[in-house]
Amino acid sequence: MADTVGKSRPRGSSGKSGREIIHIQVGRCGNAIGQAFWQNLCEEHDVEIDPNKPDMRGCWMGDSHVTEEHIDVFFNEGAQKQPGKHRYVPRAILMDTNMSDLTTFAQCPGLGELYRPDNIIGNDESSGNCYAKAFHTEGPDLADRCLEHVRKEVEKCNCLQGVQFTHGASGGTGTGLTGLVMKTLRDYLDKASKCVMQSFCVAPSPNISDLVLEPYNAALCFQDLLEYTDQVFLFDNQALSEVCQKALELDMPKMSNLNDVVGRCMAGITSCLRFSGPLNADLRKLQTNLVPFKNAHFLINGIAPLTADNAKRYRKQSVLDLAQQMFSKDNVTVKCDPLNPGDDYHGILRARFLASWASWRGKCKTKEVDQVLHDIQKNGSRYDKFFPDWIPNSIASNITKTSHKGHGDSVVFTSNNTAVHEVFDRAIKSWDTIYKSKSYLHVFEQDGISTQDLMESRNIVQYISDEYCEFARWEDKFFEDMSGLPGNRPVIRDRAVENDEQLKIAQELQELMDGRMYITNVK
C-alpha cells in the first residue's frame, strides 16, 4: 500500500487539471449560498455526503470517471480511507464574525464535516451590521489568517486560475470583511499569479430590507467590487423569490429554495471548468468574453429550465425551449429588465446586451446551439434591437456533456446588460434618502470611515450607473430603417452622429448605399 500512495495516478482518476479555484464564503448570506453551491458540486461529482454513511463520507462514489476527471478544480485530495477510496476536501474558506452561524454550517449533517476545520475562520465580536467595524476593527486579524490559508492553498495548486467569493452586499460582515479580504488577496495574488477574482454577490432588494445601514454598506461594497474584482455575478432576494413563485410555482418560497437557485447558477457557470465537452472554456476565457469595457463587469444571470413539478410532463427540454426560457425576464435572478424596450418620451433607456455567455449542459448538439444563438441576434429577429451592431456575435457559449443532477439538460445565461444600472440606481436612491438626515454617520466615523469616504463611495456607484447608461445611449445604426421602401435614399440617423468626422463617414456611406459613387458608364 505504501508504494502506491505517493505515485501519481493517470488523468481520468483524479489527475491534475491545472485549473484550480479557491472558494471563500463570507458572512451568513455568503455561507448560506456557498452551502448550496457545495451541495450541488458534491452531487454532480458523486462525492458522498450521506450522514448515514460516515465511513465513506467525502469519497468519490461514482460509476464513471467523467465526474472525477476534473474534481480537483474545487476539491483537494485528502487521506485514503479505503484502498482506492480517497476523501475529497472542498477548497473552501468559511469566514464570519459570528461563530454560532459558522458552527451551524460546519456542523451541517453530511456536508459540514467535509470542510477542513483549519479553514473555518471567525470570532464572536460581531460587525454590528456596519461595514466600518468589519473592515477596520474586527476584520484585519481575520483577513491575515485568511491570507495565510490562501497562501497554503496556492502552494498546493498546480496552476491557480481564480478566487471566487460568495457574500451579501447588505450586512456588515458580507461587505466590510469581504472588501478587506479582497484587497489583501489582490495585493498578494498580483505578485504570485495572474488569477481571476470573481464574486457572487446578493445585492440589496428593491423592497426587502431589515438593515438600516444597508445603503451605506452597499455603496462601500460596490466600490470594493469595482476596484478588486474582475467580474461580479449579481443576485437579489426579491428576484429570486419571484423566480420561485412564478416559474417554480412555490406559494411561500423558503430561503433554502432561493439559495438552491443561486447554487444552480454557480454550478452551471463553473460547469465548463469541471467537465469536458465539445465546446470547452476556462475562467479566463469566460471573463474575457463577458467584460468588453473596463470597469463594466457587473453581470446578471438567467437560468433554465425552471419548471414546476406538475408542469414538467408538458414541456420538452429542447435547445430552442431552453433558449426561450433563459432570455425570459421571469428567469432573471436580479431585479432588472434585460429586455426593456425603452421609451424616449419618458427618458427610459433601451436595454442592450454588451456581451453574453451561455453555459449549456447535457445532450445539446453544437449545430443546434450555434443555429439558435445565431437566430436570436441576427438582423430582423425579435431580439435584434437589444444587440448593438458595434459588438457583433456577442453571445459566446460552451457545452458540457454532463447534465445537471436532478434537472437534466440545462443552461445558465450570463449577460453584461446595460439594464444592470437599475440595481445601482436603487442603491443611490436609498443612499440619498438616509444621508438626507445625516443619520448613522457617527457609526462609521467611530470606526474609521469619514463622511467624505461615504460620499466618495456614493459617487463611484453613480459612476458605474452612468457608464452603463452611456452604453445604452449609443446608437448601433447610422441610418433609419428603410426596409419596405425600395428606391429611397438612406436617411442618416441624427442621434448616431456625434461629431463632424462621423457625419462625413455617414455621408460617404449614404452615397455608397445610394449608388451615386459607383462608376456606371465606362466606355
SVG drawing of the C-alpha trace seen along z (x, -y; Angstrom):
<svg xmlns="http://www.w3.org/2000/svg" viewBox="-49 -69 56 71">
<polyline fill="none" stroke="black" stroke-width="0.4" points="0.0,0.0 2.8,-2.4 4.2,-2.0 1.0,-3.3 0.1,-6.2 2.9,-8.5 2.5,-7.6 0.7,-9.9 -2.4,-8.5 -3.4,-8.9 -5.7,-11.5 -9.3,-10.5 -8.5,-9.2 -8.1,-12.5 -5.4,-13.7 -4.3,-17.3 -6.2,-19.6 -4.3,-22.7 -7.4,-24.9 -7.8,-25.2 -10.2,-27.7 -10.2,-28.8 -13.7,-29.4 -14.2,-31.9 -17.6,-32.4 -18.1,-35.4 -21.0,-36.2 -24.3,-34.5 -25.5,-35.1 -22.3,-34.1 -22.1,-30.9 -25.7,-30.0 -25.3,-30.3 -21.9,-28.7 -23.5,-25.7 -26.0,-25.3 -23.1,-25.5 -21.1,-22.8 -24.3,-20.7 -24.6,-20.9 -20.9,-20.1 -20.9,-17.1 -24.0,-15.7 -22.5,-16.3 -19.1,-14.9 -20.6,-11.9 -18.9,-12.8 -20.7,-11.0 -22.3,-13.4 -25.0,-11.0 -25.0,-11.4 -25.9,-7.7 -22.6,-6.6 -19.9,-8.1 -17.2,-5.6 -17.5,-6.8 -18.2,-10.4 -16.2,-12.6 -15.3,-9.7 -16.0,-9.6 -18.7,-7.0 -19.4,-7.4 -19.6,-4.9 -17.9,-7.0 -14.6,-8.7 -16.1,-11.7 -17.2,-13.1 -13.8,-12.6 -11.6,-13.8 -11.6,-17.5 -12.7,-17.2 -9.5,-18.9 -10.8,-22.3 -12.7,-22.8 -11.6,-19.8 -8.3,-18.8 -7.4,-15.2 -7.4,-14.1 -6.5,-10.9 -7.1,-7.5 -10.0,-5.8 -10.0,-2.5 -7.9,-1.1 -8.8,-3.2 -11.1,-5.5 -9.7,-8.9 -11.5,-11.6 -12.1,-14.9 -12.0,-18.1 -13.6,-21.3 -11.1,-24.0 -13.2,-26.4 -12.6,-29.0 -15.5,-29.9 -15.5,-33.3 -17.8,-35.2 -17.8,-37.5 -20.4,-35.3 -19.1,-31.9 -22.6,-30.5 -23.5,-31.0 -20.3,-29.4 -20.8,-26.4 -24.3,-25.9 -22.7,-25.5 -19.7,-23.5 -22.0,-21.0 -24.5,-20.6 -25.1,-16.8 -23.1,-15.3 -21.7,-18.3 -20.4,-20.2 -18.0,-17.5 -16.3,-17.8 -14.8,-21.2 -11.3,-21.4 -11.6,-22.7 -8.5,-24.9 -10.3,-26.8 -13.1,-27.9 -12.1,-31.4 -14.2,-33.6 -14.7,-35.3 -17.6,-36.3 -17.0,-40.1 -19.8,-40.7 -19.7,-43.5 -22.9,-45.2 -24.2,-45.3 -21.6,-48.0 -19.0,-47.9 -16.5,-50.1 -16.4,-47.8 -15.9,-44.7 -13.2,-46.4 -11.2,-48.4 -11.9,-46.9 -12.7,-43.2 -11.5,-42.3 -7.7,-42.8 -6.9,-39.7 -9.4,-37.5 -8.0,-38.8 -4.4,-38.0 -5.5,-34.4 -7.3,-34.1 -4.3,-35.2 -2.2,-32.6 -4.6,-29.8 -4.9,-31.1 -1.1,-31.1 -1.1,-27.4 -3.8,-26.5 -1.9,-28.3 1.2,-26.3 -0.8,-23.1 -2.3,-24.2 -0.8,-23.1 -2.0,-26.3 -4.3,-28.6 -6.9,-30.0 -9.0,-32.1 -10.5,-33.0 -14.3,-33.3 -16.3,-34.9 -19.9,-34.4 -21.3,-37.2 -24.1,-39.7 -24.0,-43.5 -26.2,-44.5 -24.7,-43.4 -21.5,-44.5 -19.5,-41.2 -20.5,-40.4 -19.4,-43.9 -16.6,-45.0 -14.8,-41.8 -15.2,-40.7 -13.8,-44.0 -10.8,-43.8 -10.1,-40.2 -10.4,-41.1 -7.9,-44.0 -5.5,-41.8 -5.6,-39.0 -5.4,-41.3 -2.1,-42.7 -0.8,-39.2 -2.0,-37.4 -0.9,-40.1 2.6,-39.3 2.2,-35.5 -0.1,-34.7 -2.4,-36.4 -5.6,-34.8 -9.3,-35.9 -11.1,-37.2 -14.8,-36.9 -17.7,-37.4 -21.2,-36.0 -23.0,-38.9 -26.5,-39.2 -27.4,-42.8 -29.9,-44.8 -33.5,-44.0 -35.9,-46.8 -38.5,-46.4 -37.0,-43.9 -34.6,-45.1 -34.3,-44.8 -30.9,-46.7 -30.9,-50.4 -27.2,-50.7 -27.7,-48.8 -27.4,-51.8 -24.0,-52.8 -22.8,-49.2 -23.9,-48.5 -22.2,-51.6 -18.9,-50.8 -19.3,-47.2 -19.8,-48.2 -16.7,-50.4 -14.6,-47.4 -16.2,-45.1 -15.3,-47.7 -11.7,-48.0 -10.7,-44.5 -12.7,-42.0 -12.7,-41.1 -16.3,-40.0 -19.3,-40.1 -22.5,-37.9 -25.4,-39.8 -28.5,-38.3 -31.2,-39.7 -33.8,-38.1 -36.8,-39.7 -35.9,-38.5 -35.1,-35.0 -38.4,-34.9 -40.3,-35.8 -38.5,-33.1 -39.6,-30.6 -43.2,-31.9 -43.7,-32.3 -41.5,-29.7 -41.5,-27.0 -45.0,-27.8 -44.0,-27.9 -46.5,-30.0 -44.2,-30.7 -40.6,-30.0 -38.1,-29.4 -34.6,-30.7 -33.3,-27.2 -35.3,-27.5 -33.7,-30.8 -30.2,-29.5 -30.8,-26.5 -31.4,-28.7 -28.2,-30.6 -26.3,-27.3 -27.6,-26.0 -26.5,-29.2 -23.0,-28.9 -22.8,-25.2 -23.9,-26.0 -21.4,-28.8 -18.5,-26.7 -19.6,-23.5 -17.2,-24.3 -14.3,-24.2 -15.3,-20.9 -16.5,-18.8 -15.3,-18.3 -17.4,-18.7 -17.4,-19.7 -17.0,-23.4 -14.7,-23.9 -13.8,-27.0 -11.9,-28.2 -12.3,-31.1 -10.0,-33.5 -11.9,-32.9 -15.2,-33.4 -14.0,-36.7 -12.5,-37.9 -15.8,-37.4 -18.1,-38.9 -16.2,-42.2 -15.9,-44.2 -15.3,-47.5 -13.0,-48.2 -15.0,-48.5 -18.2,-47.3 -18.0,-43.8 -21.3,-43.6 -23.3,-40.6 -26.8,-39.3 -28.0,-35.6 -30.8,-33.7 -31.3,-30.0 -33.3,-27.3 -35.1,-25.0 -37.2,-26.5 -40.4,-24.5 -42.9,-23.4 -43.0,-19.7 -46.6,-19.4 -45.8,-21.1 -42.7,-19.1 -44.7,-16.5 -46.0,-19.1 -42.6,-20.6 -39.9,-19.3 -36.4,-20.5 -35.1,-21.2 -32.3,-23.7 -34.9,-26.1 -37.1,-25.8 -34.1,-26.3 -33.0,-29.4 -36.5,-30.9 -36.5,-30.4 -33.0,-31.8 -34.0,-35.0 -37.2,-35.4 -37.1,-38.2 -39.0,-36.0 -35.9,-33.8 -33.5,-36.6 -32.0,-36.4 -31.6,-40.1 -34.4,-42.7 -34.0,-44.4 -35.4,-44.1 -32.8,-42.9 -35.4,-43.2 -36.6,-46.7 -37.6,-48.2 -37.1,-51.8 -39.3,-54.9 -37.8,-58.1 -40.7,-60.2 -40.3,-59.2 -36.5,-59.0 -36.3,-55.2 -33.3,-53.7 -33.4,-50.6 -31.5,-47.6 -28.5,-46.4 -26.6,-43.1 -23.0,-44.2 -21.7,-40.6 -23.2,-37.2 -22.3,-33.7 -24.4,-30.6 -23.3,-27.5 -25.1,-24.6 -25.2,-21.2 -26.4,-17.8 -27.1,-16.3 -27.0,-19.6 -25.7,-19.4 -23.2,-22.1 -25.0,-22.7 -28.4,-23.3 -26.8,-25.7 -25.0,-27.7 -28.1,-28.0 -30.4,-29.1 -27.9,-31.7 -27.4,-33.0 -31.2,-33.3 -31.5,-35.2 -29.1,-38.0 -29.5,-38.1 -31.0,-41.2 -34.7,-41.3 -35.1,-38.9 -37.2,-39.6 -34.1,-40.3 -32.1,-42.2 -32.7,-45.6 -31.1,-44.5 -27.8,-43.5 -25.8,-46.5 -24.1,-46.2 -20.8,-47.5 -20.3,-44.3 -21.2,-41.6 -21.7,-38.0 -21.7,-38.9 -23.1,-35.6 -20.3,-33.1 -21.1,-29.6 -19.7,-26.3 -21.2,-22.9 -20.5,-20.1 -21.9,-16.6 -22.6,-16.1 -26.2,-17.0 -27.3,-18.6 -28.2,-16.0 -32.0,-16.3 -32.7,-18.8 -31.2,-17.1 -30.3,-19.3 -29.9,-22.9 -28.4,-26.3 -27.2,-29.3 -27.2,-32.5 -24.9,-35.2 -25.0,-38.6 -23.4,-42.0 -26.5,-44.1 -27.0,-47.8 -30.2,-47.2 -28.0,-46.4 -27.9,-50.2 -31.3,-49.8 -29.5,-48.0 -27.1,-50.8 -29.8,-53.5 -31.8,-51.9 -28.7,-51.8 -28.1,-55.5 -31.7,-56.4 -31.6,-54.6 -28.2,-56.2 -29.6,-59.7 -32.7,-59.1 -30.7,-58.1 -28.0,-60.6 -30.5,-63.5 -31.0,-63.4 -27.2,-62.7 -28.3,-59.8 -25.9,-57.0 -22.8,-58.8 -21.3,-58.6 -21.4,-54.8 -19.0,-54.8 -16.9,-57.7 -16.1,-56.0 -14.6,-53.0 -12.5,-54.9 -14.7,-55.8 -15.4,-59.5 -18.3,-61.3 -16.1,-62.1 -15.4,-58.4 -19.1,-57.6 -19.7,-60.3 -16.9,-59.0 -18.4,-55.5 -21.8,-57.0 -20.1,-58.9 -18.4,-55.7 -21.8,-53.9 -23.1,-56.8 -20.1,-56.4 -20.9,-52.7 -24.6,-53.6 -23.6,-56.4 -21.2,-54.2 -23.9,-51.6 -26.4,-54.3 -23.9,-55.8 -23.5,-52.4 -27.3,-52.2 -27.5,-55.6 -25.0,-54.6 -26.8,-54.2 -25.9,-51.0 -27.1,-52.0 -26.1,-55.1 -29.3,-55.0 -33.0,-54.8 -34.7,-51.6 -35.7,-51.9 -36.9,-48.3 -40.1,-48.2 -39.3,-51.4 -37.4,-50.4 -35.6,-53.0 -35.5,-55.5 -32.2,-57.2 -31.0,-56.1 -31.7,-58.7 -28.9,-59.4 -29.9,-58.9 -29.1,-62.2 -28.7,-60.6 -25.9,-58.3 -23.7,-61.2 -21.8,-62.9 -19.1,-64.9 -18.1,-66.2 -15.9,-63.1 -18.8,-60.7 -21.0,-62.9 -18.5,-62.8 -18.3,-59.0 -22.1,-58.7 -22.5,-60.9 -20.0,-58.7 -21.8,-55.6 -25.1,-57.2 -23.7,-57.9 -22.4,-54.4 -25.7,-52.9 -27.5,-55.2 -25.3,-54.1 -24.2,-57.6 -20.5,-57.0 -20.3,-53.9 -18.9,-54.4 -21.7,-53.1 -20.9,-54.5 -17.5,-53.2 -16.6,-53.3"/>
</svg>
